[in-house]
Amino acid sequence: MPVLGYVPRDLPNASPVREPIDWQRRTDPREFCASWTVPADEAIFRGHYPGFLIFPGVCLVESVHRVAVIHAAEHGISMLLCGIEHARFLHPVFPGDRIVVAGRTTTAEDDCGYTATISSQSGDGKPEPAARIRLRYRRCGR
């Protein structure tokens, strides 16, 4: 059950990840889970594999980044992306798919990491693992 609907319009609009995000509350503050639907008319699909429209892998990485930034902000943490430690794309995400970004954070002094699995669900089909992504951040402005 979503407990928070967040529209990341306050973040820079260079990203195609602009849909309302539904957050699932977790008992462990290191865990996160968010979902949204990839709009079928998203401009990023024009020209990206014409005839076989898929959500670009870089947008899946951006999805994890958006969730990480929002999750950190909810816990009073400001951070800067330092790198992509791991990105494995397992299944395409299509226009209109519902995607779920779920995972957990790790921290060590000034660094923190976000490891997430992205699943996608087309229509009434079962969710498919779409990607596994691990991002590294540097905390700033403590």
C-alpha positions in Angstrom: 0.0 0.0 0.0 1.6 3.3 -1.0 2.1 5.7 1.9 3.6 8.6 0.0 3.1 9.9 -3.5 6.1 12.0 -4.5 6.4 13.9 -7.8 10.1 14.6 -8.3 9.5 17.8 -10.2 11.7 19.8 -7.8 14.6 17.8 -9.1 16.2 18.7 -12.4 13.9 18.0 -15.3 16.5 16.5 -17.6 15.4 13.0 -16.6 12.5 11.1 -18.1 11.7 9.8 -14.6 9.1 12.3 -13.8 6.1 10.3 -12.8 4.5 10.2 -9.3 6.5 7.7 -7.2 4.6 5.5 -4.8 6.6 4.7 -1.7 6.2 1.5 0.3 7.0 2.1 4.0 9.7 -0.3 5.4 10.4 -1.1 9.0 14.2 -1.0 8.4 15.2 2.6 7.5 18.0 1.1 5.4 15.5 -0.5 3.0 13.5 1.3 0.3 10.8 0.4 -2.2 9.2 2.7 -4.7 7.2 2.2 -7.9 5.7 4.0 -10.8 4.4 3.4 -14.3 6.6 4.3 -17.3 4.3 6.4 -19.6 3.6 4.9 -22.9 4.0 8.3 -24.6 7.3 9.2 -22.9 9.4 11.2 -25.3 12.5 9.0 -24.6 10.9 6.2 -26.6 11.0 8.2 -29.8 14.1 7.1 -31.7 15.2 4.5 -29.1 15.0 1.2 -31.0 12.3 2.2 -33.4 9.9 -0.7 -33.9 11.0 -2.2 -30.5 10.4 0.5 -27.9 12.2 -0.1 -24.6 13.1 2.1 -21.7 16.8 2.8 -22.0 19.2 1.2 -19.4 20.5 4.6 -18.5 17.0 5.5 -17.4 16.9 2.5 -15.1 20.1 3.7 -13.5 18.5 7.2 -13.2 15.5 5.6 -11.6 17.7 4.1 -8.8 19.4 7.5 -8.5 16.2 9.3 -8.1 14.9 6.9 -5.4 18.3 7.1 -3.6 18.3 10.9 -3.5 14.7 11.0 -2.2 15.3 8.2 0.3 18.5 10.0 1.6 16.7 13.3 1.9 13.9 11.7 4.0 16.7 10.7 6.4 18.3 14.2 6.4 21.3 13.2 4.2 22.6 15.1 1.2 24.8 13.2 -1.1 26.6 13.3 -4.4 26.7 10.4 -6.9 30.3 9.2 -7.2 29.9 6.1 -9.4 28.1 3.2 -10.8 29.6 0.1 -9.1 27.4 -2.4 -10.9 24.7 -2.4 -13.5 23.2 -5.6 -15.0 20.3 -5.4 -17.3 18.2 -8.5 -17.2 14.9 -7.8 -19.0 13.5 -5.0 -21.1 11.2 -2.4 -19.7 8.4 -1.5 -22.2 6.1 1.5 -22.5 3.4 1.4 -19.9 5.2 -1.1 -17.6 5.0 -0.7 -13.9 8.5 -0.6 -12.4 9.5 -1.3 -8.8 12.8 -0.2 -7.4 13.6 -2.1 -4.2 16.8 -2.5 -2.1 18.9 -1.3 0.8 21.6 1.2 1.7 25.0 0.6 3.1 27.1 3.3 4.9 30.7 3.7 5.8 32.0 7.0 7.2 31.4 9.6 4.3 30.3 7.0 1.7 27.0 5.3 1.2 25.8 2.8 -1.3 22.4 2.0 -2.8 21.9 -1.5 -4.1 18.6 -2.0 -5.9 16.7 -4.6 -8.0 14.3 -3.2 -10.6 11.4 -5.3 -11.6 8.9 -4.5 -14.3 5.4 -5.7 -14.9 3.6 -5.4 -18.2 -0.2 -5.3 -18.0 -1.5 -8.3 -16.0 1.7 -10.3 -16.4 4.0 -11.3 -13.5 6.8 -9.0 -12.5 10.2 -9.8 -14.2 13.6 -8.7 -12.8 14.7 -6.0 -15.1 18.0 -4.8 -13.6 20.4 -5.0 -10.6 22.1 -1.7 -10.0 24.6 -0.5 -7.2 25.4 3.1 -6.9 28.1 4.8 -4.7 27.6 8.2 -3.1 29.6 10.7 -1.0 27.8 12.4 1.8 28.0 16.2 1.8 26.9 19.1 3.9 26.7 17.4 7.2 
